[in-house]
Amino acid sequence: MSSREALLLDSGHCRAICDEIGERLRFLIEKESAEIPQRLRLLLERFAELEGEQAPSIAPSMDDMAAWSTAA
């Protein structure tokens, strides 16, 4: 197994990591300040809106690759 393959995480592990980061941030924010800055509040609300959406793929589609090969 290459080092790159060793770094790949499945969606369950990624979700668990995100959840843990969120819990730790929530704890730190509550501990440090009773009031969350407006900008951070807006970012957290936006994050909550996007949480259920599927992230776009960064890999090119087969159609894109076919178009590139015919253009070259």
C-alpha positions as CSV (number, residue, x, y, z in Angstrom):
1,M,0.0,0.0,0.0
2,S,1.4,3.4,-1.0
3,S,1.5,6.3,1.5
4,R,-1.1,8.0,-0.7
5,E,-3.5,5.1,-0.4
6,A,-2.9,5.0,3.4
7,L,-4.2,8.6,3.7
8,L,-7.5,7.9,1.9
9,L,-10.5,8.0,4.3
10,D,-13.9,6.6,3.7
11,S,-17.0,8.9,4.1
12,G,-17.7,7.5,7.6
13,H,-14.3,8.4,8.9
14,C,-14.5,11.9,7.3
15,R,-17.9,12.5,8.9
16,A,-16.6,11.4,12.3
17,I,-13.6,13.7,12.0
18,C,-15.8,16.7,11.0
19,D,-18.2,15.9,13.9
20,E,-15.3,15.8,16.4
21,I,-13.9,19.1,15.1
22,G,-17.3,20.7,15.4
23,E,-17.8,19.4,18.9
24,R,-14.4,20.7,20.0
25,L,-15.0,24.1,18.4
26,R,-18.4,24.3,20.0
27,F,-16.9,23.6,23.4
28,L,-14.1,26.2,22.9
29,I,-16.5,28.8,21.7
30,E,-18.9,28.3,24.6
31,K,-15.9,28.3,27.0
32,E,-14.3,31.5,25.7
33,S,-17.3,33.6,24.9
34,A,-21.0,33.8,25.5
35,E,-21.5,35.7,22.3
36,I,-20.3,34.4,18.9
37,P,-19.0,37.1,16.5
38,Q,-21.5,37.8,13.7
39,R,-19.2,36.7,10.9
40,L,-18.5,33.4,12.6
41,R,-22.2,32.9,13.2
42,L,-23.0,33.5,9.5
43,L,-20.2,31.0,8.5
44,L,-21.6,28.4,10.9
45,E,-25.1,28.9,9.5
46,R,-23.8,28.5,6.0
47,F,-21.9,25.4,6.9
48,A,-25.0,23.9,8.4
49,E,-26.9,24.7,5.2
50,L,-24.3,22.9,3.1
51,E,-23.7,20.0,5.4
52,G,-26.3,17.8,3.8
53,E,-25.2,18.6,0.2
54,Q,-22.9,16.4,-1.8
55,A,-19.5,18.0,-2.4
56,P,-18.6,18.4,-6.1
57,S,-16.0,16.0,-7.4
58,I,-12.6,17.4,-8.1
59,A,-11.8,14.6,-10.5
60,P,-12.6,15.3,-14.2
61,S,-15.5,13.4,-15.7
62,M,-15.0,10.8,-18.5
63,D,-16.7,13.3,-20.9
64,D,-14.2,16.0,-19.9
65,M,-11.2,13.6,-20.4
66,A,-12.6,12.5,-23.8
67,A,-13.0,16.2,-24.9
68,W,-9.4,16.9,-23.8
69,S,-8.0,14.0,-25.8
70,T,-9.8,15.0,-29.0
71,A,-8.7,18.6,-28.6
72,A,-5.1,17.6,-28.2
